[in-house]
């Protein structure tokens, strides 16, 4: 039985006819890998960051910025890694380099 809102003259939707199997084309492309001159060097070094910033990061989880520009959340023992040469150069060029203020991580 039909309801009063049905229009008997409106065409009814037809069931979809079976379609022919579709084909999928696969495009081959070579993967382009851009490799830096020294990949991952920032990950292999301890970096200079102010102690206060390291403590803030430990409490808040916010990332810190090293003297060389690396941005990360400290979470490893910096004594296990050599000092970043860029950080060391910048640190030593600062007035009073080598005395207080900054620390490695």
PyMOL commands that set and color helices and strands:
alter all, ss='L'
color gray80, all
select helices_A, chain A and resi 41-44+51-60+78-80+85-93
alter helices_A, ss='H'
color red, helices_A
select strands_A, chain A and resi 45-46+48-50+64-65+71-72+82-83+102-104
alter strands_A, ss='S'
color yellow, strands_A
deselect
rebuild
show_as cartoon
